[in-house]
Structure formats: structure tokens, C-alpha cells
């Protein structure tokens, strides 16, 4: 009987969180602002009330499981939309900006964060800073379109494509660096040869796992389609690719990305239906993840930490400005449109899940970085909300859908 009561308690907690998330999302849609910020705040308030009254108990294992599943589906969904045959000038421009933004951040933000957070440039410190710099380089198109849902424009299209293309890259880089940090922590200093060999092993095993699972599943799905089985098979394939790669000491996120890329570029029966299903499932999990992120949040209110976070965010705006203006130097975008794209870099579900992962590593330095990531995420959402309220000032040719 006690086991039944425990199960009912867990179900009640989850249903309560989902209902709150739905209500918050509906409210955000009505007032036309991003639901991400409100969901995080709602989760934070739930966490405070839970500590005071003890009405919500969700284990760390449950939280990280939900986060990892969401991450796998997001990576699969994002990479599946990257189709070689539909690449155009917009895609190449977006890739250029994405690459520049990430590269500049890996240099500038890592230096700034090493100085402000750790006060030195030791190898392990630099690696921590590189993880942070890579994570905050991501943008989320879902956050953008929650605020610009009734408008379409070349700028909005650019931001959408950027969010789709940078998500797999922004997630892959931190996990590769985190694996190196784990090896250094367990073995002490390692030679550059071992360091490079470790990275190559993770990459090759990840790619191989994704290809292997893809060949097995997609060969069967080229002709066969079932309303009841095919969608489940896609989810199973994404999870299996991740599990296989991780068990073989490879990069599971890369495996899911490779699988998604294969899915997007080979023939599969009823592909559009399957893509919409995986997208719907990942979007549903996003609501839960954002609330749980707020729930586990332990904000740091020290003045130095807050000032450092604001300085880093200002530096991030500067690096974004450089990436946009250098990457789009030969484009036809106006100054106001480029400024709009510079200030519009809201962090979304991928960044949220990465923050989850950092918290549950149990490393004090990664916990500091996770808190900083959450603050940067909140700053970016607030700035994007304000900028999008005045979108007509920046975007000239706005077309109502």
C-alpha cells in the first residue's frame, strides 16, 4: 500500500507541475512574451514553497532523466531539419555567423570568465571557462517566435535558422570538453597526445553509433510505416544511439545528432508526420524542464557575482555584435536589422538542459558555472522581450501572417 501511495504522490507532483506549466504558457501567449522566463520563475517559486511546506518532492534522478531525454530529442529534432538539398545563401550566412559567434566566445568569454570567476589561467580553469563560453553561445528559435509569432521577415527567418543550426554544435562542444575534464580529474595531467586521442575516440564512436542505429532503423522504415509503431521507433532510435555511444565511451549527443542528420537527409516513409511527432514530444517536455530548472535553482545574490554576470553578459553582447557585423558584412541587412539580431539571442531549452547537467556533475566549479548560465539565460530573455516589444523600430518590412 505504501508503494501505491508513493507512486500516487509522484504522479500528483508531476501533474501539478505540468498544469502549472500549461497555465503559465497560456498566460505568456496571451500577453505575447516568452514563456521560458515565466516558467523558470514559476519553478523557482515552487521550489521555495516546497522547501517551506514540503508539498513537492522530485528526486534528482528523475529530474536529470527528464532533462537527458529532452536533450536527446531536441538534438535529434534540430539536426533532422538540417537538409543538404535545401541549403541556400541564408543557411550559409547563418553558419558563418554561428561559427564566428562560437569561436569569438571561446576566446573572449573564456578569458573574461577565467579572470572573473577563477582568477587564473590553469588548464582546468580554462576548460571550465570554455564549457561556459560554448553553452552561452546558443540561441533558441522557440523563444524568439513566442514573442514574434505574428510576424515574418528575413531577420526572423535568419534567427530561426540560426537557432536550428547552432543547437547541435553548442551542445556537442561542452560535452566533449566535460569528458576531457573528467579524464584530467581522474588521471591527473594527461599528455596532449592522449588528450587529442580521447576527443577523436569520442567523436568517432559517437558518429559510428549514430550511423549504425540509423542504418538499422531507417532501412526498415523506408517502406514500412505504422501509425502506432513508427513514431515510437524514431524515439527509440534516438535514445538507443545515445545509450550505445555512451556505453562505448563515445559522445552520445553527437550520436543523436548524426542520427537526426541521417533522418533528415534520407527517404523515410511519412517523414513529416514523424518529425512533427518528435517535435511535439520534445516541446511538451520543454515545459517540464524549464519549471524543473527553476525548481532546482539556487540563486547567488552576492554583489560581486551579480556584477560579474552582468559584465560577462555585456561582453557577450559585444561578441555577438562583432559576429553579426563581420559575418553579414556583405549582406543587405540594414544597421537596425543587424542591431536587432545582435540583441536578440535568447537562451532556450538546450542551454537549460546543459545547466541541469552541470548541476548534477557534483563539481563545485560546474555548479558556479551553472548558476552563471541561468543568470545569463534570464538576462537574455529579459533583453529579448524588451527588444521584441519594439520590433517595428528595428524591422522595416514586417509582414503579418
N, C-alpha and C positions, 0 to 999 in steps of 0.2 A: 504493500500500500504506500509505503514511504517513497518507493521508486516512481510510482504513478504520480504522486504529489510533486516530486522533483521535476518530472517531465512537464507536468502542467504548469509549474512555476516558470520553467524556461520558455515554454510556448507563450505564456502570458507576457513575459518580458519582451520577447521578440515582436509579438503582435502589437504591444503598446508602442514600441519604438517605431514600427512600420506605420502605424496610424498617425503618430505624431509627425513622422516624416512626410506623409501624404498631405496632412493639413498644412504643414509649413510650406511645402512645394506649391500647393494650390494658392496659398496667400501670396507667395513670391510671384507666381504667374499673374495674379490679379493686379498687383502693384507694379509689375514689369521690372523686377530686379532679379539678380541671380539667386537661385535657391540655395546655392552652395554655402554662402556666408551664413544665411539664416539656419541652415541645417547644422552647421558647426556650432553656432551659438546655442541652438536648441539642445544639442548633445552635451555641451558644457554645462548648461543649466540642469539637465537631467542628472549629470554626474554629481553636481553639488547637492541636489535634492536626495540623490541615492546615498551619498555619504552621511547626510543628516538623518534621513528617515529609513534608509535601507530597503527601499521598495523595488530596486532593480539590481539583479546580480547576474552579470555575464562574464564568464571566465575568459582569461587571456587567450586560452587555446581556441575558444570559439571565435573570438574577435579576429585573431590572426588567420584562422581558416577562412572566414568570410572574406577577409582582405586579400588573401592569396588567390582564391578562386576568382574574385572580381578582377584582380590584376591580370590573371591569365586570359580571361575573356576579353578584357579591354585591349590587351596586346594583340590577341588573335583578330579581334574586330577591326582594330586600326590598321594592321598590316594587310588585312584582306582587301582593304579599299585602295591599296597601292597597286594599281594595274598598269603594267608597262605600256599596253596598247593605247591608253588614254593619256599618256604623258604629253603635256603641252608646255608652252612658254611659262604659264603661271606656275606649273609644278616645278620647273627648273629654277625659276626665280625664288620660289618658296624654299626649295632645297638649299639654295645658295644662302639665303638669309638664316635658315635654321642652322646650317653648318657654321656660318660666321658667328652667330649668337652663342652657340655652344663653345666654339673654340676660344672666343674672346673671354667668355665667362670662366672657362677652365684656367685661363691665365690670370685675368684681373681679379675676379671674385675669389679665387683660391688664395691669391696673395693677400688680399684685404682681410679675408676671414682668418687666415693663418696668423696675421698680426693681431687682429682684434680679439679673437677667441682663444688663441693658444700662446701667442707671444713668441713664437719661434718658427723655424723652417725645417724641423726634423722630418725625416722621410715619412714617418707615421702621421705626423701633423699635416703634412702636405696632402697625403692620401685622404685623410678625413675631409680636408678642405675641398679636394677635387670631387668627392662624393656630394658635398653640399652644393658646389657650383653646378654640377651636372643636373641635380634634381631641380633646382630653381630655374633652369633654362627651359622648362616645359611650359606649354600653354594649353588651354583646354577649349576647343570649339563649342562644347556644350554650354559652358559658362557664357561664352560670347553670345550665342544665339538665344539663350534665355532672356537676354537683355535687348537683342536686336531682332526679335522673332518676326517682326512685320516688315523688315527691310532687307533688300538685296542690293548688292553693289559690288564692284570689283574689289573694293577694300575688304568687305565682309567675306567675299569668296576667298580672298588671299588668306585671311585669318583662319578660315575653316580648313583650307588645305594645309596650312602650317600646323595647326593642331593635330591633324591626322598623321602627317609625316613625322613630326618630331616626337610623338609619344613613344614609339618603339625605341628610338635612339636614346631618348632621355632616360628611359627605364633600364636599358641594357648597360649603359656606361657605369652607373652607380653600382650595380650588382657585380660587375666584373672587378671593380676596384675593391668592393667589400670582400670579395673572395680572396683577393691579394692581402688585404689587411688581416683576414682570418689566418692565412698561412704565416704571415710575419709574426702574429701574436702567438701562434703555436710552436713555431720553429725558430723564432728569433730572426736575426738578419739573414736574408737569403740573397744569393748572387743574382745579378741581372739575367744570367742565362736561365736560371730556374724560374725567375720572375716572368720572363717572356714565354718560356715553355708552358708555364701554368696558364697564362692567358690564352695562348694558342690552343691548349688542350680544351679549355672551357668552350672556346668558340667552335672548334671543330666537332666536339662531342654534341654541343647544342645544335649546330647545323645538321649533323648526321641524324640525330634523334628526330628532329622536325621532319626531315626528308623521309626517313624510314616510316614513321607513323603516317605521313601524308600519302606515300605510295600505297600503303596497305589499305587505308580507309577510302581515299579518293578514287582508287581504281574500281572499288566495289560500287562507289556512288556515282560513277559516270553515267550509268544507265539505270541503276536501281534507285527508286525514290519511294518513301513511305511517310505518310503524314505523321505516324506515331513513332517511327524509328529514326528517320534521317536526322532530324533536329537534335535528338539525344545523342546520336552517333558523332555529330560535329562537336558537341560539348565534351563528350568522352575523349575524342581525339585530341582536343586542345589540352585537357587535363593530363592525358596519358603522355603526350610529348614532353610536358613539363616534368612529370614524375620520372620518366625514363632518363632524361638528361641529368636531373639532379642526382639520381641513384648511380649514375656513371661518372659523377664528379664533373659534369658539364654545366652549362648555363641553361637553366630551364626556361627563363624568359626568352632567350634567343631561340630556343626550340619552338616555343609557341608563336614567336614572330615569323619564323621560317614557314611553319605550318600555315599560318594565316596568309602569307605571301603566296604560297602554292595554291591555296584555296581560291585566292582572288585572280589567279592567272591561268588556271586550267579549267577545262569544262567539267562542271558538276551539275547534274540534273536539279532543276529548281533552285539554283544558287541564290537568287534574290530572296526567296522565301526563307532559306536557311540563314542568310545574312541578317535579315530583319529579326528573326527569332533570337539569334545570339546577341544582337544589339539590344533588343527589348529586355532580355535577361540581365545583361550587364548594366543597363540603365536602371533596372529595378534594384539591383544590388548596390548601386551607387548611393541611393538614398540612405540605405542602411549603413554604408561605410562612412559617409560624412557625419552622420549622427554619432556613430561609434568613435570617430576621430575626436569629436568634441567631448565625448564621454570620458575618454582616457587622457584628455589633455591636462597637463599640469603646468599652467602658465607661470612664467617667471616675471615678476613685477619689479625686479631690481632696475634702478635707473640706468646703470651702465649697460646692462643687457639690452634694454629697450632702445637706448641711444645707438648702440652698435647695430641693432637690427634695422633701425631707420637709415643709418649711414650706408649699410650694405644694400638696402632697397634703393636708395638714391643712386648708388653705384650701378645697380642692376638696370635702372632706367637709362643711365648713361651708356652702358654697354649695348643695350637694346637700340638706343638711338644710333650708335655707330654701325651696328649690324644692319639696320634698316637702310640707312643712308648710303652705306658702301654697297650693300647687296642690291639695292634698287637705284643705283646712280644713273643707269641708262634707261630707266623706265619712264613711263608717262604719268606716274603718280605725282600729285601736287604736294607742296610743302605741308599743307594742313592734313592731307591724307596720310602722309608719312608720319606726321606727329601723332595722328590718331592711332596708327598701328604701333608706334613706339610706346604709347601709354596704355595700350590695350593688350595686356599679357596676363590675364587671369589664370591662376593655377587651379587645376581641377582634380579629377579622380586619380590620375596616375601619381601626381605629387602626394595626394592624401594617402594612398596605399604605401608609397615609399616611406612616408613619415611613420606609418604603422610599423613597417618592417624595422626601421631604425630603433624605435622604442623597445621592441621585443628582442633585440640583439643582447640587451642587458649590459651594453657598454656605456659607461657614463659620458664619454665624449660623443657617442652617437645620440644619446638622449639630449644632450645640449643642442646638437645639430637638428634633431627632430623638432624641438621647441622653436628653434630659429626658423625652420622651414614652415612651420604652422603660422608663425607671425608674418613671414614674407607672403605666404598664401593669403592671409587675411588682408594685408596691405594691398596686394594686387587686386583682390576682389573689390575692395572699397574704392580704389582708384578707377577701376574699370566701370564700376557702377556710376560714379560721378561723370566720367568722360562720356559714357554712352547716353546719359541724360541730355548731354549737349552735342549729340552726334551730328545734328544738322549743321552745326557750325563748322565741323571738320569735313563731313562728307557732302559733296555738292549734289551729285546725281543719285539721290536715294529713290528707289522705286518700291512702292508698296506692293506686297504680294497679293 
